[in-house]
């Protein structure tokens, strides 16, 4: 969104509110928003979202589209950022995370946008449910952040993880791709901003890649995301491979090989051709020779089971 359109909206909102002799609190109450949100919009420090525009139109019985000028851009969709508060983290949000989200066409929200009297957890839960995407900074293993990310995962929300040290990411979450940043690198903030924007755009195109496979439904529609069973199993193996890349233990390697073998047998049983099975294994990071071996081992195991039943 251009600064001009953002400014036009803020000025229009200010005049609209004052014409009706409403305080920030009164206006916010009418449109089910926080007074701070209205102030930020009027002062051109917050970009208008499609949801906010629609709330204003509904609250004051305006025709749809009446509050937006032709050609004016509003943000569609919302990204909820969960991260620690205070100090450098606030600066990261204002200078890196929020701009990257807005440049991707989404409204940027953070939990301190809604902190007010009442149950904070209810506000966080409401934002989590309404978000199209979650951006989580796991730096420092902040327990509140991990709790909020757990809520998001439980309802199948797509999540992008960022951290300044991969050691802060629990092993079970390394199955998801993680954006790691180095504050000591030149232009690190610009690179992080670019990486986040690219990750958002990629996630919106392929949403299930950013959801832990345990929370994906099979052959069901709506939220959480769904996949045909075989595609879910492919995703599970892909995430297992991503997880393995963060570990060096031999035992973990054996687990990955076992999982790859299980997937191969299931894929064959479901009618996937040899070429398709091998292509999927290679796409998941298995070298060609190992993919061939896995396929033949699975075929042999299936034949042996068939002979034993006879």
Order of alpha helices (4+ residues) and beta strands (2+ residues): alpha-alpha-alpha-alpha-beta-alpha-alpha-beta-alpha-beta-alpha-beta-beta-alpha-beta-beta-alpha-alpha-alpha-alpha
